[in-house]
Amino acid sequence: MSFGGTSILDDISFSVSRGERVSLIGPGGSGKSTVLKLLLGLLTPDAGDIVLMDTDMIRASDRERQKTLRGVGMAFQQGALFDFMTVAENLTFAMEHMTDLGPEEVEQRIDSLLAGVKLSRTKNMYPYELSGGMQRRVGIARALATDPVVSIFDEPTAGLDPVTSTIILNMISNLAGASRDCAQLIVTSNVEIGIRFADRLLVLNEGRIVADGPWRELLLHGSDWVRNFLGVRLIGLDFEYAQGLKLPAEFLAQHWSR
């Protein structure tokens, strides 16, 4: 994929299976957002293939693409809620356009999802009445409201404090994890968030996938660039906290003296 003659993505190739959880990580400007736009059909690549749930997203008709996208739950970076709708109306809108649920089923699912993200009292509130973290949580609930086959979370904790970030990650795991067949992809530039969400990392740099595998293996045995990118964002954490992340013993011994 290129813009104005400038290459943005080059020779990108990866797959995510049903029920798999994966983190796509990389520094700012590495092409993560472009990958998402290509997956969702918002951009067309210069060359290559994109297959989403057995649908050829490049060659399919608009109707076929829209049908496939009904199986995708997308949580945008800033929540992307409709300001003129209440929380309940935002969730209802998603379900009315992407599911065949009846009014009673929609109402029950709204109550269940808001309880799941600890926001039951916000049902009739508008987004401007919510904090940034609360808007993110509603956005996650909306992404999962349609019981998707694929769930994508774009920088779900960017700009949030550590406590709120942990709450949001736990909620994604609990809600999305209820469906074992749901493929989950989180996109983040935060290494800690990436490794807490998934065992498998896709590491993107300068428009290329430079590593794909279990993060513990990459942290210890990846290329120099990969080990540096992952390591410098973990070195300096409190030792007990680093242990809680289950960082490899070899890595802990190398960077923390006890």
C-alpha positions as a Python dict, from the first residue, in 0.01 Angstrom:
ca = {
    (1, 'M'): (0, 0, 0),
    (2, 'S'): (138, 339, -96),
    (3, 'F'): (23, 699, -89),
    (4, 'G'): (157, 956, -333),
    (5, 'G'): (439, 725, -434),
    (6, 'T'): (544, 665, -74),
    (7, 'S'): (532, 303, 40),
    (8, 'I'): (329, 261, 362),
    (9, 'L'): (302, -119, 376),
    (10, 'D'): (519, -367, 187),
    (11, 'D'): (483, -745, 172),
    (12, 'I'): (257, -767, 480),
    (13, 'S'): (134, -1122, 543),
    (14, 'F'): (-36, -1273, 847),
    (15, 'S'): (-342, -1471, 949),
    (16, 'V'): (-552, -1494, 1263),
    (17, 'S'): (-756, -1804, 1338),
    (18, 'R'): (-1095, -1845, 1501),
    (19, 'G'): (-1068, -1813, 1877),
    (20, 'E'): (-716, -1670, 1856),
    (21, 'R'): (-605, -1357, 2040),
    (22, 'V'): (-329, -1147, 1878),
    (23, 'S'): (-163, -811, 1945),
    (24, 'L'): (-47, -599, 1650),
    (25, 'I'): (215, -365, 1789),
    (26, 'G'): (465, -118, 1654),
    (27, 'P'): (592, 238, 1693),
    (28, 'G'): (387, 534, 1576),
    (29, 'G'): (383, 570, 1198),
    (30, 'S'): (466, 203, 1136),
    (31, 'G'): (143, 141, 943),
    (32, 'K'): (-89, -10, 1208),
    (33, 'S'): (-386, 215, 1125),
    (34, 'T'): (-344, 144, 754),
    (35, 'V'): (-360, -230, 821),
    (36, 'L'): (-692, -178, 1003),
    (37, 'K'): (-837, 32, 723),
    (38, 'L'): (-740, -233, 470),
    (39, 'L'): (-896, -510, 680),
    (40, 'L'): (-1222, -317, 707),
    (41, 'G'): (-1235, -235, 338),
    (42, 'L'): (-1188, 138, 391),
    (43, 'L'): (-881, 127, 165),
    (44, 'T'): (-790, -89, -133),
    (45, 'P'): (-431, -216, -151),
    (46, 'D'): (-212, -160, -455),
    (47, 'A'): (-153, -536, -469),
    (48, 'G'): (-224, -847, -270),
    (49, 'D'): (-522, -1024, -114),
    (50, 'I'): (-734, -966, 195),
    (51, 'V'): (-958, -1249, 309),
    (52, 'L'): (-1189, -1189, 602),
    (53, 'M'): (-1407, -1477, 716),
    (54, 'D'): (-1367, -1647, 376),
    (55, 'T'): (-1468, -1330, 189),
    (56, 'D'): (-1229, -1182, -67),
    (57, 'M'): (-1261, -823, 55),
    (58, 'I'): (-1103, -677, -259),
    (59, 'R'): (-1307, -854, -524),
    (60, 'A'): (-1635, -901, -336),
    (61, 'S'): (-1938, -687, -417),
    (62, 'D'): (-2038, -408, -179),
    (63, 'R'): (-2325, -624, -59),
    (64, 'E'): (-2094, -919, 15),
    (65, 'R'): (-1849, -695, 201),
    (66, 'Q'): (-2124, -540, 411),
    (67, 'K'): (-2259, -885, 497),
    (68, 'T'): (-1912, -995, 609),
    (69, 'L'): (-1856, -679, 814),
    (70, 'R'): (-2168, -758, 1015),
    (71, 'G'): (-1951, -1021, 1179),
    (72, 'V'): (-1686, -767, 1286),
    (73, 'G'): (-1691, -573, 1612),
    (74, 'M'): (-1474, -261, 1603),
    (75, 'A'): (-1377, -49, 1904),
    (76, 'F'): (-1220, 277, 1788),
    (77, 'Q'): (-944, 460, 1971),
    (78, 'Q'): (-1157, 740, 2113),
    (79, 'G'): (-1477, 541, 2148),
    (80, 'A'): (-1633, 706, 1839),
    (81, 'L'): (-1977, 716, 2001),
    (82, 'F'): (-2261, 913, 1844),
    (83, 'D'): (-2283, 1230, 2054),
    (84, 'F'): (-2652, 1279, 1983),
    (85, 'M'): (-2743, 930, 2110),
    (86, 'T'): (-2760, 799, 2464),
    (87, 'V'): (-2540, 507, 2564),
    (88, 'A'): (-2832, 267, 2517),
    (89, 'E'): (-2912, 416, 2176),
    (90, 'N'): (-2549, 376, 2066),
    (91, 'L'): (-2562, 6, 2152),
    (92, 'T'): (-2907, -34, 1998),
    (93, 'F'): (-2792, 125, 1672),
    (94, 'A'): (-2516, -134, 1635),
    (95, 'M'): (-2748, -426, 1703),
    (96, 'E'): (-3030, -300, 1480),
    (97, 'H'): (-2795, -269, 1183),
    (98, 'M'): (-2576, -575, 1239),
    (99, 'T'): (-2794, -842, 1405),
    (100, 'D'): (-3140, -991, 1378),
    (101, 'L'): (-3219, -952, 1749),
    (102, 'G'): (-3568, -844, 1849),
    (103, 'P'): (-3642, -542, 2076),
    (104, 'E'): (-3656, -748, 2396),
    (105, 'E'): (-3334, -931, 2315),
    (106, 'V'): (-3163, -598, 2237),
    (107, 'E'): (-3275, -454, 2571),
    (108, 'Q'): (-3150, -758, 2760),
    (109, 'R'): (-2815, -748, 2582),
    (110, 'I'): (-2772, -378, 2657),
    (111, 'D'): (-2826, -444, 3028),
    (112, 'S'): (-2585, -738, 3022),
    (113, 'L'): (-2310, -551, 2835),
    (114, 'L'): (-2328, -239, 3048),
    (115, 'A'): (-2315, -453, 3360),
    (116, 'G'): (-2010, -624, 3211),
    (117, 'V'): (-1825, -293, 3173),
    (118, 'K'): (-1952, -165, 3512),
    (119, 'L'): (-2159, 113, 3356),
    (120, 'S'): (-2521, 11, 3420),
    (121, 'R'): (-2608, 358, 3548),
    (122, 'T'): (-2499, 527, 3224),
    (123, 'K'): (-2772, 370, 3012),
    (124, 'N'): (-2960, 696, 2954),
    (125, 'M'): (-2658, 927, 2961),
    (126, 'Y'): (-2495, 1096, 2663),
    (127, 'P'): (-2127, 1055, 2574),
    (128, 'Y'): (-2042, 1412, 2681),
    (129, 'E'): (-2152, 1317, 3033),
    (130, 'L'): (-1895, 1038, 3050),
    (131, 'S'): (-1521, 1046, 3119),
    (132, 'G'): (-1276, 934, 2850),
    (133, 'G'): (-1230, 596, 3015),
    (134, 'M'): (-1606, 545, 3042),
    (135, 'Q'): (-1650, 629, 2673),
    (136, 'R'): (-1385, 367, 2587),
    (137, 'R'): (-1574, 110, 2792),
    (138, 'V'): (-1900, 189, 2613),
    (139, 'G'): (-1715, 164, 2282),
    (140, 'I'): (-1593, -183, 2380),
    (141, 'A'): (-1946, -284, 2479),
    (142, 'R'): (-2073, -161, 2142),
    (143, 'A'): (-1802, -354, 1956),
    (144, 'L'): (-1908, -673, 2132),
    (145, 'A'): (-2282, -606, 2124),
    (146, 'T'): (-2328, -788, 1795),
    (147, 'D'): (-2159, -1108, 1918),
    (148, 'P'): (-1895, -1073, 1642),
    (149, 'V'): (-1682, -1341, 1481),
    (150, 'V'): (-1389, -1096, 1473),
    (151, 'S'): (-1327, -826, 1737),
    (152, 'I'): (-1077, -545, 1673),
    (153, 'F'): (-967, -296, 1937),
    (154, 'D'): (-772, 9, 1821),
    (155, 'E'): (-549, 152, 2097),
    (156, 'P'): (-814, 80, 2365),
    (157, 'T'): (-601, 217, 2650),
    (158, 'A'): (-417, 507, 2481),
    (159, 'G'): (-394, 809, 2710),
    (160, 'L'): (-555, 634, 3004),
    (161, 'D'): (-407, 585, 3351),
    (162, 'P'): (-273, 240, 3449),
    (163, 'V'): (-571, 151, 3668),
    (164, 'T'): (-826, 236, 3397),
    (165, 'S'): (-613, 55, 3139),
    (166, 'T'): (-616, -260, 3350),
    (167, 'I'): (-994, -236, 3396),
    (168, 'I'): (-1045, -205, 3021),
    (169, 'L'): (-814, -497, 2937),
    (170, 'N'): (-991, -716, 3192),
    (171, 'M'): (-1329, -621, 3050),
    (172, 'I'): (-1220, -702, 2694),
    (173, 'S'): (-1090, -1039, 2811),
    (174, 'N'): (-1406, -1120, 3008),
    (175, 'L'): (-1660, -1006, 2749),
    (176, 'A'): (-1483, -1116, 2432),
    (177, 'G'): (-1361, -1433, 2598),
    (178, 'A'): (-1718, -1551, 2647),
    (179, 'S'): (-1718, -1654, 2279),
    (180, 'R'): (-1441, -1905, 2222),
    (181, 'D'): (-1477, -1876, 1845),
    (182, 'C'): (-1421, -1499, 1839),
    (183, 'A'): (-1088, -1393, 1686),
    (184, 'Q'): (-953, -1093, 1875),
    (185, 'L'): (-701, -840, 1745),
    (186, 'I'): (-573, -550, 1951),
    (187, 'V'): (-372, -272, 1786),
    (188, 'T'): (-139, -78, 2014),
    (189, 'S'): (196, 97, 2035),
    (190, 'N'): (218, 5, 2406),
    (191, 'V'): (429, -309, 2449),
    (192, 'E'): (303, -378, 2800),
    (193, 'I'): (-59, -366, 2684),
    (194, 'G'): (23, -589, 2389),
    (195, 'I'): (185, -863, 2596),
    (196, 'R'): (-85, -848, 2862),
    (197, 'F'): (-355, -897, 2599),
    (198, 'A'): (-207, -1180, 2395),
    (199, 'D'): (72, -1434, 2387),
    (200, 'R'): (124, -1384, 2013),
    (201, 'L'): (265, -1057, 1883),
    (202, 'L'): (271, -923, 1530),
    (203, 'V'): (545, -657, 1532),
    (204, 'L'): (518, -394, 1261),
    (205, 'N'): (798, -154, 1172),
    (206, 'E'): (833, 75, 872),
    (207, 'G'): (551, -99, 691),
    (208, 'R'): (672, -455, 738),
    (209, 'I'): (595, -739, 979),
    (210, 'V'): (938, -785, 1138),
    (211, 'A'): (833, -1048, 1393),
    (212, 'D'): (544, -1285, 1452),
    (213, 'G'): (539, -1520, 1748),
    (214, 'P'): (513, -1567, 2126),
    (215, 'W'): (629, -1247, 2293),
    (216, 'R'): (856, -1425, 2544),
    (217, 'E'): (1049, -1585, 2260),
    (218, 'L'): (1073, -1255, 2073),
    (219, 'L'): (1188, -1072, 2386),
    (220, 'L'): (1477, -1314, 2430),
    (221, 'H'): (1557, -1438, 2081),
    (222, 'G'): (1414, -1188, 1832),
    (223, 'S'): (1625, -967, 1610),
    (224, 'D'): (1826, -687, 1770),
    (225, 'W'): (1560, -432, 1672),
    (226, 'V'): (1272, -643, 1803),
    (227, 'R'): (1446, -718, 2134),
    (228, 'N'): (1529, -350, 2176),
    (229, 'F'): (1176, -234, 2087),
    (230, 'L'): (1016, -475, 2330),
    (231, 'G'): (1280, -453, 2601),
    (232, 'V'): (1325, -78, 2642),
    (233, 'R'): (954, -44, 2714),
    (234, 'L'): (970, -302, 2991),
    (235, 'I'): (1303, -227, 3156),
    (236, 'G'): (1254, 0, 3454),
    (237, 'L'): (923, -141, 3567),
    (238, 'D'): (890, -220, 3935),
    (239, 'F'): (1046, -563, 3990),
    (240, 'E'): (741, -719, 4151),
    (241, 'Y'): (520, -579, 3876),
    (242, 'A'): (760, -715, 3612),
    (243, 'Q'): (739, -1056, 3779),
    (244, 'G'): (360, -1029, 3768),
    (245, 'L'): (379, -983, 3391),
    (246, 'K'): (558, -1319, 3383),
    (247, 'L'): (857, -1177, 3203),
    (248, 'P'): (1115, -1448, 3131),
    (249, 'A'): (1348, -1524, 3423),
    (250, 'E'): (1649, -1469, 3196),
    (251, 'F'): (1526, -1121, 3107),
    (252, 'L'): (1456, -1034, 3472),
    (253, 'A'): (1799, -1153, 3582),
    (254, 'Q'): (1965, -947, 3309),
    (255, 'H'): (1793, -617, 3387),
    (256, 'W'): (1700, -631, 3757),
    (257, 'S'): (1961, -695, 4023),
    (258, 'R'): (1821, -828, 4351),
}
